[in-house]
Each structure stands twice: as C-alpha cells, then as structure tokens.
Amino acid sequence: MKGIYIHIPFCASACFYCNFHFSTAKKFQKDFVQALKKEIILKKNFFTENTIIDTLYFGGGTPSVLELGDMEDLCSFLHLHFNLKSLKEFTVEANPEDLSLNKLKKFKELGVTRLSIGVQSFNESTLKYLGRQHDGKQALKSIENAQKADFENISIDLIYGVPTQTKAIWQKDLETFYQLNLPHVSCYCLTIEDKTPLALWINQKKIKPVDDDLSVCHYKTMTPIMFQKGYVHYEISNFAKHTYYSKHNLIYWQNGAYLGLGPSAHSYNGSFRSWNISHTSHYINAVNNHDTLTESEKPDKSTLFNEYIFTALRTMWGVKWSKVKTVFGENYYDYLNKKMRHVQMQHMLEETSEGFRISEKGKLFADKIAAHFFVV
C-alpha cells in the first residue's frame, strides 16, 4: 500500500506535553495552504505516474483548525495531482472543541472516512494537567456529533500514566470508551519530552513527575479488559475491533512507501528517506523561493534491518522469517536466528506461523527487546 501524509502545523493552543512541530500563529494559515499546494506540484511524481494511493492522512498539529474552505481547496488539489479514486482510508485528526456537526458533515462530503479525535481523557483533572482546551463534556459531544454525521470509523486517543490520574480515574476513562462502542483507540503512556512545559515544571518541582510504577499499573489495568471487550492489541499503543486497524499507520509499521507534505513531514520511497524543514514560516519561504525544502538520506542495510525489527515487533504480526531472508539476505537471517537463542529473551517472545513476535508480557519492554536484535 501507498499513502500520503499532510502535516497541518497549526494548533489553537500548546498542550503542555507535546513536542510535535506546531504553530499557534494563525496569520500563516493562508500562506501555508498556498505553499502546500506548491509542494504538492513539486512532489506529484514522488510515486510513479498514476500510482494508486491507498490512504490519505491529515495530521498535525490540529488539522481540524483549518478553515473548511481551505480543507476543501487542499482536497480538490490533491485529487487533481494524485490518483485518489480508490482510497481505502482518509483520516483527519481533530480536537473535540473543533468538531461541530456542520464541520463533520462537510468532512463527510470531502470523502473523509476515518476520524482520530484527540480526547486524551474524559476527566477534568487529567485534562488540566495536560493543558487541553476541551472538557469531558465537549469530548463526549464531539463523538456524538461524529456519529450523527454517520462516521462509523472513529478512533480516540487516551493518555495514561498522568500523575494526577488514579487507577479509578483511568478505569473510568476506559469504561467511557467501552460504553461509546467505538471501533478503535490509541492509548499512549505519558512521556516527558525535552523542551516542553511539563519537562520545565517537573524540573522546577512545580508539578508531580511521572511515576513509572503508576504507568505500569495503568497498562496492566488496560490490556486484559481490552481483550474481554473484543479489542485486538494489534500494535503496542493501538487496539481495534477486527478490520478497523489504521491502514495508514500500517504502511509505516510494515515498511511501505509514503509521501509526507508540509513542514516536518517525512517520506519514504523504499530506498530513500526524506524530511521537510521543521519550521512553518521557513517552510513557506523555502517553497516560495525555490530554496532547499527537503533533506534526504539512503539508509544502509543494517539501518533498514533495525528499523524493520523495531516496527515489526510493535505489531501483532511480528517479524517474518521470509521477509528477513528475502529483503536482507542469508547473513541477516542467520544473525537473527542466533539472537533468538538468547535464553533470557524467550519468555518475552512467542512464535507465530511465519516468525516471532513479542508476547503480551514482553510488550512492557518492547524497545529493549527490539534493541537486543539490532545490528550495531
């Protein structure tokens, strides 16, 4: 499969934990849309001519802050320059406070098939700690509006491990999700990223730090209930009812090709990786002045092997022996076989019909396990 990712770098306000590239300066929005259209023209041949695009994903930032006219303009422009006639999935990320019924109906008209709503929590104290602008009632209302607009494929984000979030609060968030009967949820453990307000305030001892034991408790609370409710733990942070896996994200996790457009967006064509400038006004100027917009590199085989191991072990499909042998060769296949004999790792792994994957117990140590197999 092949996908296109559009990075919309604008947010109404800054969340305390976020280190993604974003801007709260709305004055750049119109110039950004025009620059993005120019980049679309510049990169319309990233795939071979008339290649069928399987997934389209508007992420950010907060794509839902765009004016509806700008969203419509971009969608029309993308259809003009790429073969989007057979899209299997068109996702838009959104914040609850942006999702009026009118806007959602317009999204539907534009061909959006999947919503990813940044709920994070239904609890007021958790939302306040994270610096979110919506409250629990707005979160519920946004989902109600999405269902009224006939969206079936709805995903929400939830965050656990927040210092103010007791086990009871986390369980209540999960219960609310189950009652809504949504097909997908992404559950992320709160991590403190450098140069974020949370990192600063924790260093200054103004707020509680993250407690690893609390995060583990929340994780262990979540996973068995998800299984009981019929959700498949198909990726470390993602649970879905059968067939509702994120098709776009599977392209990343399964080493597919994708084009990223917009500031800080990344692309991969099977051989080369590239990434755009991570600054909105610099991005706009680079496009308009024909300056250097994108940097690129060709990863060596060991790097690609390590990336495959890292992403594959995050999913329920795991590492496939046939792919290792076919893509990377006998030497890598033999190397991996020898690494598999490491006794201490065995209880963290389980065999599949095609290879091996991380066991449910091992998912708490996924990064460490993947690193064990890296070629250094």
The 8 nearest C-alpha neighbors of each residue, nearest first, counted from 0:
[[1, 53, 255, 250, 2, 256, 52, 54],
 [2, 0, 256, 52, 53, 257, 255, 54],
 [1, 3, 54, 257, 53, 52, 55, 247],
 [2, 4, 258, 55, 257, 259, 56, 54],
 [3, 5, 259, 56, 57, 55, 258, 260],
 [6, 4, 57, 260, 259, 261, 58, 56],
 [7, 5, 261, 59, 58, 8, 264, 260],
 [6, 8, 59, 62, 60, 9, 58, 5],
 [9, 7, 21, 60, 59, 22, 6, 20],
 [10, 8, 22, 60, 21, 23, 61, 7],
 [9, 11, 23, 61, 12, 60, 22, 21],
 [10, 12, 23, 9, 64, 13, 61, 25],
 [11, 13, 10, 23, 14, 132, 22, 131],
 [12, 14, 15, 10, 11, 23, 17, 130],
 [15, 13, 130, 17, 16, 131, 129, 12],
 [14, 16, 196, 130, 197, 129, 17, 195],
 [17, 15, 14, 197, 195, 129, 191, 18],
 [18, 16, 14, 19, 15, 195, 13, 192],
 [17, 19, 195, 192, 20, 16, 194, 193],
 [20, 18, 17, 21, 60, 59, 8, 263],
 [19, 21, 8, 277, 18, 263, 60, 22],
 [22, 20, 8, 60, 9, 19, 10, 23],
 [23, 21, 9, 24, 8, 10, 20, 279],
 [22, 24, 10, 11, 9, 12, 25, 21],
 [25, 23, 26, 22, 27, 9, 28, 10],
 [26, 24, 27, 28, 23, 9, 22, 11],
 [25, 27, 24, 28, 29, 30, 23, 31],
 [28, 26, 25, 30, 29, 31, 24, 280],
 [29, 27, 31, 25, 30, 26, 32, 65],
 [28, 30, 32, 31, 27, 33, 26, 69],
 [31, 29, 33, 27, 28, 32, 34, 283],
 [30, 32, 28, 34, 29, 33, 27, 35],
 [33, 31, 35, 29, 34, 30, 28, 36],
 [32, 34, 36, 30, 35, 31, 37, 29],
 [35, 33, 31, 37, 36, 32, 283, 286],
 [34, 36, 38, 32, 37, 33, 31, 261],
 [35, 37, 39, 33, 34, 38, 32, 40],
 [36, 38, 34, 40, 35, 39, 41, 33],
 [39, 37, 41, 35, 40, 36, 42, 34],
 [38, 40, 36, 42, 37, 41, 43, 35],
 [39, 41, 37, 43, 38, 42, 36, 80],
 [42, 40, 38, 39, 43, 37, 44, 45],
 [43, 41, 45, 39, 44, 40, 38, 258],
 [42, 44, 40, 45, 39, 41, 80, 81],
 [45, 43, 46, 42, 47, 48, 41, 40],
 [46, 44, 42, 43, 47, 258, 268, 48],
 [47, 45, 44, 50, 48, 43, 268, 49],
 [46, 48, 50, 44, 49, 45, 43, 51],
 [47, 49, 50, 44, 46, 43, 45, 81],
 [50, 48, 82, 51, 47, 81, 46, 52],
 [51, 49, 48, 47, 46, 52, 82, 81],
 [50, 52, 82, 49, 53, 83, 85, 1],
 [53, 51, 1, 83, 2, 54, 82, 50],
 [54, 52, 86, 87, 1, 2, 0, 51],
 [55, 53, 2, 88, 247, 86, 89, 87],
 [54, 56, 89, 3, 2, 4, 90, 88],
 [57, 55, 90, 4, 89, 91, 58, 5],
 [56, 58, 91, 5, 4, 90, 62, 6],
 [59, 57, 6, 92, 62, 7, 5, 56],
 [60, 58, 7, 61, 6, 8, 62, 57],
 [59, 61, 8, 9, 21, 10, 7, 58],
 [60, 62, 59, 10, 63, 9, 64, 93],
 [63, 61, 7, 64, 65, 58, 92, 59],
 [62, 64, 93, 65, 61, 97, 94, 92],
 [65, 63, 62, 61, 66, 97, 10, 9],
 [66, 64, 63, 62, 67, 70, 69, 28],
 [65, 67, 69, 68, 70, 64, 63, 71],
 [68, 66, 70, 69, 71, 65, 102, 105],
 [67, 69, 71, 66, 70, 72, 65, 73],
 [68, 70, 72, 66, 71, 67, 73, 65],
 [71, 69, 67, 73, 72, 68, 74, 66],
 [70, 72, 68, 74, 69, 73, 67, 75],
 [71, 73, 69, 75, 70, 74, 68, 76],
 [74, 72, 76, 70, 75, 71, 77, 69],
 [73, 75, 77, 71, 76, 72, 70, 78],
 [76, 74, 78, 72, 73, 77, 71, 79],
 [75, 77, 79, 73, 74, 78, 72, 80],
 [76, 78, 74, 79, 80, 75, 81, 73],
 [79, 77, 75, 81, 76, 80, 83, 74],
 [78, 80, 76, 77, 81, 75, 82, 74],
 [79, 81, 77, 78, 43, 76, 82, 40],
 [82, 80, 78, 77, 83, 79, 43, 49],
 [81, 83, 51, 49, 84, 52, 50, 78],
 [84, 82, 86, 52, 85, 78, 81, 51],
 [83, 85, 82, 86, 51, 78, 52, 81],
 [86, 84, 83, 87, 53, 51, 52, 82],
 [87, 85, 53, 83, 88, 54, 84, 52],
 [86, 88, 53, 54, 85, 89, 246, 52],
 [87, 89, 54, 86, 112, 90, 55, 246],
 [90, 88, 55, 111, 112, 54, 56, 113],
 [91, 89, 113, 56, 114, 111, 57, 112],
 [90, 92, 57, 114, 56, 115, 93, 58],
 [93, 91, 115, 58, 116, 62, 114, 57],
 [94, 92, 63, 116, 61, 117, 115, 62],
 [93, 95, 117, 96, 116, 97, 63, 61],
 [96, 94, 138, 141, 97, 98, 137, 116],
 [95, 97, 94, 98, 133, 137, 141, 138],
 [98, 96, 95, 94, 63, 99, 64, 93],
 [99, 97, 141, 95, 96, 102, 103, 100],
 [100, 98, 102, 101, 97, 103, 144, 141],
 [99, 101, 103, 144, 102, 104, 98, 148],
 [100, 102, 104, 99, 103, 105, 98, 148],
 [103, 101, 105, 99, 104, 100, 98, 106],
 [102, 104, 106, 100, 105, 101, 148, 98],
 [103, 105, 107, 101, 106, 102, 148, 100],
 [104, 106, 108, 102, 107, 103, 109, 101],
 [107, 105, 103, 109, 104, 108, 111, 102],
 [106, 108, 104, 111, 105, 110, 109, 103],
 [109, 107, 105, 110, 106, 104, 111, 103],
 [110, 108, 106, 107, 111, 105, 71, 74],
 [109, 111, 107, 108, 112, 106, 89, 105],
 [110, 112, 89, 107, 106, 109, 113, 90],
 [113, 111, 89, 88, 110, 90, 152, 150],
 [112, 114, 90, 152, 153, 89, 111, 91],
 [115, 113, 153, 91, 90, 154, 92, 116],
 [114, 116, 92, 154, 155, 91, 93, 153],
 [117, 115, 155, 93, 94, 118, 92, 114],
 [118, 116, 94, 156, 119, 155, 93, 115],
 [117, 119, 120, 156, 116, 138, 155, 157],
 [120, 118, 157, 158, 156, 117, 121, 126],
 [121, 119, 122, 118, 157, 126, 172, 125],
 [120, 122, 135, 172, 123, 138, 134, 118],
 [121, 123, 120, 125, 124, 135, 126, 168],
 [122, 124, 126, 125, 127, 134, 135, 121],
 [125, 123, 127, 126, 122, 128, 163, 164],
 [126, 124, 128, 127, 123, 122, 164, 163],
 [125, 127, 123, 129, 131, 124, 128, 130],
 [126, 128, 130, 124, 129, 125, 123, 131],
 [129, 127, 125, 126, 130, 124, 163, 161],
 [130, 128, 126, 127, 15, 131, 14, 16],
 [131, 129, 14, 127, 15, 128, 126, 132],
 [130, 132, 126, 129, 133, 14, 127, 134],
 [133, 131, 130, 134, 96, 12, 126, 127],
 [134, 132, 131, 96, 137, 95, 135, 138],
 [133, 135, 137, 136, 123, 138, 132, 121],
 [134, 136, 121, 138, 137, 122, 123, 139],
 [135, 137, 139, 138, 134, 140, 121, 133],
 [138, 136, 140, 134, 139, 135, 133, 95],
 [139, 137, 135, 95, 141, 136, 140, 118],
 [138, 140, 136, 142, 137, 141, 143, 135],
 [141, 139, 137, 143, 142, 138, 144, 136],
 [142, 140, 144, 95, 138, 143, 98, 139],
 [141, 143, 145, 139, 144, 140, 146, 138],
 [142, 144, 140, 146, 141, 145, 147, 139],
 [145, 143, 147, 141, 100, 142, 146, 140],
 [146, 144, 142, 148, 147, 143, 150, 141],
 [145, 147, 149, 150, 143, 148, 144, 142],
 [148, 146, 144, 149, 145, 143, 150, 100],
 [147, 149, 145, 146, 104, 150, 103, 144],
 [150, 148, 146, 147, 151, 145, 107, 104],
 [151, 149, 146, 145, 148, 152, 153, 112],
 [150, 152, 153, 149, 146, 113, 182, 181],
 [153, 151, 113, 150, 182, 114, 112, 154],
 [154, 152, 114, 113, 151, 181, 115, 182],
 [155, 153, 183, 115, 184, 114, 116, 182],
 [154, 156, 116, 184, 115, 117, 118, 185],
 [155, 157, 185, 117, 119, 118, 184, 186],
 [156, 158, 119, 186, 120, 185, 118, 187],
 [159, 157, 187, 119, 186, 188, 189, 120],
 [160, 158, 188, 161, 189, 187, 217, 214],
 [159, 161, 214, 189, 188, 213, 162, 217],
 [160, 162, 164, 159, 163, 189, 209, 125],
 [163, 161, 164, 209, 207, 160, 208, 210],
 [164, 162, 161, 125, 165, 124, 128, 207],
 [163, 165, 161, 162, 168, 125, 169, 166],
 [166, 164, 168, 167, 163, 169, 162, 161],
 [165, 167, 169, 168, 170, 217, 164, 216],
 [166, 168, 170, 165, 169, 171, 164, 172],
 [169, 167, 171, 165, 170, 166, 164, 172],
 [170, 168, 172, 166, 171, 167, 165, 164],
 [169, 171, 167, 173, 172, 168, 174, 166],
 [170, 172, 174, 168, 169, 173, 175, 167],
 [173, 171, 169, 175, 170, 174, 121, 120],
 [172, 174, 176, 170, 171, 175, 177, 169],
 [175, 173, 171, 177, 176, 172, 170, 178],
 [174, 176, 178, 172, 173, 177, 171, 179],
 [175, 177, 173, 179, 174, 178, 172, 180],
 [178, 176, 174, 180, 179, 175, 173, 181],
 [179, 177, 175, 180, 176, 174, 181, 173],
 [178, 180, 176, 177, 181, 175, 142, 174],
 [181, 179, 177, 178, 182, 176, 175, 183],
 [180, 182, 179, 183, 153, 154, 176, 177],
 [183, 181, 240, 239, 243, 153, 152, 180],
 [184, 182, 239, 154, 181, 238, 240, 153],
 [183, 185, 155, 154, 238, 156, 237, 186],
 [184, 186, 237, 156, 236, 157, 155, 238],
 [187, 185, 157, 236, 158, 156, 237, 184],
 [188, 186, 158, 236, 189, 159, 157, 185],
 [187, 189, 159, 160, 158, 190, 214, 186],
 [190, 188, 160, 159, 158, 161, 187, 191],
 [191, 189, 192, 188, 209, 16, 160, 187],
 [190, 192, 198, 16, 197, 189, 193, 195],
 [193, 191, 195, 190, 198, 18, 194, 16],
 [192, 194, 195, 198, 191, 18, 199, 197],
 [195, 193, 198, 192, 196, 199, 18, 197],
 [194, 196, 198, 197, 193, 16, 192, 15],
 [197, 195, 15, 199, 198, 200, 16, 194],
 [198, 196, 200, 195, 199, 15, 16, 201],
 [197, 199, 201, 195, 196, 200, 191, 193],
 [198, 200, 196, 202, 197, 201, 203, 195],
 [201, 199, 203, 205, 197, 202, 198, 206],
 [200, 202, 204, 198, 203, 206, 199, 208],
 [203, 201, 199, 204, 200, 198, 205, 197],
 [202, 204, 200, 201, 205, 199, 206, 198],
 [205, 203, 201, 202, 206, 200, 207, 208],
 [204, 206, 200, 203, 201, 207, 202, 199],
 [207, 205, 201, 204, 200, 208, 203, 197],
 [206, 208, 162, 201, 209, 204, 205, 163],
 [209, 207, 201, 210, 206, 162, 204, 202],
 [208, 210, 162, 211, 161, 207, 160, 189],
 [209, 211, 213, 212, 208, 214, 162, 160],
 [212, 210, 214, 213, 215, 209, 160, 216],
 [211, 213, 215, 214, 210, 216, 217, 160],
 [212, 214, 216, 210, 211, 215, 160, 217],
 [215, 213, 160, 211, 217, 216, 212, 218],
 [216, 214, 218, 212, 217, 213, 219, 211],
 [215, 217, 213, 219, 214, 218, 220, 212],
 [216, 218, 220, 214, 215, 219, 221, 213],
 [219, 217, 215, 221, 220, 216, 214, 222],
 [218, 220, 216, 221, 217, 222, 215, 223],
 [221, 219, 217, 218, 222, 216, 223, 224],
 [222, 220, 218, 219, 224, 223, 217, 225],
 [221, 223, 225, 224, 219, 220, 218, 226],
 [224, 222, 226, 225, 221, 227, 220, 219],
 [223, 225, 227, 226, 222, 221, 228, 220],
 [226, 224, 222, 228, 230, 223, 227, 221],
 [225, 227, 229, 223, 224, 228, 230, 222],
 [228, 226, 224, 225, 229, 223, 230, 222],
 [229, 227, 225, 226, 230, 224, 177, 223],
 [228, 230, 226, 227, 225, 240, 231, 239],
 [231, 229, 240, 239, 225, 226, 238, 228],
 [230, 232, 239, 238, 233, 240, 229, 226],
 [233, 231, 238, 234, 237, 230, 239, 235],
 [232, 234, 315, 314, 231, 238, 237, 235],
 [235, 233, 314, 237, 313, 236, 232, 315],
 [234, 236, 313, 237, 314, 362, 233, 232],
 [237, 235, 186, 185, 234, 187, 238, 232],
 [238, 236, 185, 234, 235, 184, 232, 233],
 [239, 237, 232, 231, 184, 230, 183, 233],
 [240, 238, 183, 230, 231, 182, 243, 244],
 [239, 241, 230, 182, 243, 231, 242, 183],
 [240, 242, 243, 239, 231, 244, 230, 182],
 [243, 241, 244, 240, 239, 245, 182, 246],
 [244, 242, 241, 240, 239, 182, 245, 183],
 [245, 243, 242, 239, 246, 241, 183, 233],
 [246, 244, 248, 247, 249, 243, 88, 183],
 [247, 245, 249, 248, 244, 250, 88, 54],
 [246, 248, 249, 250, 245, 54, 2, 56],
 [249, 247, 251, 250, 245, 246, 252, 244],
 [248, 250, 252, 246, 251, 247, 253, 245],
 [249, 251, 255, 248, 253, 247, 252, 254],
 [252, 250, 248, 249, 254, 253, 255, 247],
 [251, 253, 249, 310, 250, 254, 311, 248],
 [254, 252, 250, 251, 255, 249, 311, 310],
 [253, 255, 251, 252, 250, 256, 307, 269],
 [254, 256, 250, 253, 251, 0, 1, 257],
 [257, 255, 268, 1, 267, 269, 2, 254],
 [258, 256, 2, 267, 266, 1, 3, 268],
 [257, 259, 266, 3, 4, 2, 267, 260],
 [258, 260, 4, 264, 266, 265, 3, 5],
 [261, 259, 5, 264, 6, 4, 258, 262],
 [260, 262, 6, 264, 5, 35, 263, 7],
 [261, 263, 277, 276, 275, 264, 282, 279],
 [264, 262, 277, 275, 276, 274, 261, 265],
 [263, 265, 259, 275, 262, 260, 261, 274],
 [266, 264, 274, 259, 273, 263, 275, 258],
 [265, 267, 258, 259, 273, 257, 272, 274],
 [266, 268, 272, 256, 257, 271, 269, 273],
 [269, 267, 256, 270, 271, 257, 266, 272],
 [270, 268, 267, 256, 271, 255, 254, 272],
 [271, 269, 268, 297, 272, 267, 298, 296],
 [270, 272, 297, 296, 267, 268, 269, 273],
 [273, 271, 267, 295, 296, 266, 297, 270],
 [274, 272, 295, 266, 294, 265, 296, 293],
 [273, 275, 265, 293, 294, 264, 263, 266],
 [274, 276, 293, 263, 262, 264, 292, 277],
 [275, 277, 263, 262, 278, 282, 292, 293],
 [278, 276, 263, 262, 275, 20, 279, 282],
 [277, 279, 281, 276, 282, 280, 262, 263],
 [278, 280, 282, 281, 262, 283, 277, 8],
 [279, 281, 283, 282, 278, 284, 27, 31],
 [282, 280, 284, 278, 283, 279, 285, 276],
 [283, 281, 279, 285, 280, 284, 276, 262],
 [282, 284, 280, 286, 281, 34, 285, 31],
 [285, 283, 281, 287, 282, 286, 288, 280],
 [286, 284, 290, 282, 288, 283, 287, 292],
 [287, 285, 289, 283, 284, 288, 34, 282],
 [286, 288, 284, 285, 289, 283, 34, 290],
 [287, 289, 285, 290, 286, 284, 283, 291],
 [290, 288, 286, 285, 287, 291, 292, 284],
 [291, 289, 285, 288, 292, 286, 284, 287],
 [292, 290, 293, 285, 289, 294, 286, 276],
 [293, 291, 285, 275, 276, 290, 286, 282],
 [292, 294, 275, 274, 291, 273, 276, 295],
 [293, 295, 273, 274, 275, 292, 296, 291],
 [296, 294, 273, 272, 274, 293, 271, 297],
 [295, 297, 272, 271, 298, 273, 294, 270],
 [296, 298, 271, 270, 272, 299, 295, 273],
 [299, 297, 302, 296, 303, 300, 271, 270],
 [300, 298, 302, 301, 303, 297, 304, 270],
 [299, 301, 303, 302, 304, 298, 327, 305],
 [300, 302, 304, 303, 299, 374, 305, 375],
 [301, 303, 305, 304, 299, 300, 298, 306],
 [304, 302, 306, 300, 301, 305, 307, 298],
 [303, 305, 301, 307, 302, 306, 300, 308],
 [306, 304, 302, 373, 308, 307, 303, 309],
 [307, 305, 303, 309, 304, 308, 310, 302],
 [306, 308, 304, 310, 305, 309, 311, 303],
 [307, 309, 305, 311, 306, 310, 312, 304],
 [310, 308, 306, 369, 307, 312, 311, 305],
 [309, 311, 252, 313, 307, 312, 308, 306],
 [312, 310, 317, 308, 313, 318, 314, 309],
 [311, 313, 317, 314, 310, 309, 356, 308],
 [312, 314, 310, 235, 311, 234, 309, 365],
 [315, 313, 234, 316, 312, 233, 311, 317],
 [314, 316, 233, 317, 234, 356, 313, 232],
 [317, 315, 314, 356, 318, 311, 312, 233],
 [316, 318, 356, 312, 311, 315, 314, 355],
 [317, 319, 311, 355, 354, 356, 312, 320],
 [320, 318, 354, 353, 322, 321, 323, 317],
 [319, 321, 323, 354, 322, 324, 353, 318],
 [320, 322, 324, 319, 323, 325, 353, 354],
 [323, 321, 325, 324, 319, 320, 326, 327],
 [324, 322, 320, 327, 321, 326, 325, 332],
 [323, 325, 328, 321, 322, 332, 329, 327],
 [326, 324, 322, 323, 328, 327, 321, 329],
 [327, 325, 323, 322, 324, 328, 321, 304],
 [326, 328, 323, 324, 325, 331, 304, 300],
 [329, 327, 324, 330, 331, 325, 326, 332],
 [328, 330, 332, 331, 324, 333, 327, 323],
 [331, 329, 333, 332, 328, 334, 327, 324],
 [332, 330, 334, 333, 329, 328, 327, 335],
 [331, 333, 329, 335, 330, 324, 334, 323],
 [334, 332, 336, 330, 331, 335, 329, 337],
 [333, 335, 331, 337, 332, 336, 330, 338],
 [336, 334, 338, 332, 337, 333, 331, 339],
 [337, 335, 333, 339, 338, 334, 332, 340],
 [336, 338, 334, 339, 335, 340, 333, 341],
 [337, 339, 335, 340, 336, 341, 334, 372],
 [338, 340, 336, 337, 341, 335, 344, 345],
 [341, 339, 338, 337, 342, 336, 345, 344],
 [340, 342, 339, 338, 343, 344, 345, 337],
 [343, 341, 344, 345, 340, 339, 346, 338],
 [344, 342, 341, 345, 346, 347, 340, 339],
 [343, 345, 347, 342, 346, 341, 348, 368],
 [344, 346, 348, 347, 342, 343, 341, 349],
 [347, 345, 348, 344, 343, 349, 358, 361],
 [346, 348, 361, 345, 358, 344, 357, 360],
 [349, 347, 357, 358, 345, 346, 356, 344],
 [348, 350, 358, 356, 355, 357, 351, 347],
 [349, 351, 355, 354, 356, 352, 348, 353],
 [352, 350, 354, 355, 353, 349, 356, 316],
 [351, 353, 354, 350, 355, 319, 316, 320],
 [354, 352, 351, 319, 320, 355, 321, 318],
 [355, 353, 319, 351, 320, 318, 350, 352],
 [354, 356, 350, 351, 318, 349, 317, 348],
 [357, 355, 317, 349, 312, 348, 318, 358],
 [356, 358, 348, 361, 347, 312, 349, 362],
 [359, 357, 348, 361, 360, 347, 349, 356],
 [358, 360, 361, 362, 357, 347, 363, 348],
 [361, 359, 358, 362, 347, 363, 357, 346],
 [360, 362, 347, 358, 363, 359, 364, 357],
 [363, 361, 365, 364, 359, 360, 357, 358],
 [362, 364, 361, 365, 360, 215, 359, 218],
 [365, 363, 362, 361, 367, 366, 368, 360],
 [366, 364, 362, 368, 367, 363, 369, 361],
 [365, 367, 369, 368, 364, 370, 309, 363],
 [366, 368, 370, 364, 369, 365, 371, 363],
 [369, 367, 365, 371, 370, 366, 364, 372],
 [368, 370, 366, 309, 371, 367, 372, 365],
 [369, 371, 373, 367, 372, 368, 366, 309],
 [372, 370, 368, 369, 373, 367, 338, 374],
 [373, 371, 370, 369, 338, 374, 335, 368],
 [374, 372, 370, 305, 371, 375, 369, 308],
 [373, 375, 301, 305, 372, 304, 302, 370],
 [374, 373, 301, 302, 305, 372, 370, 371]]
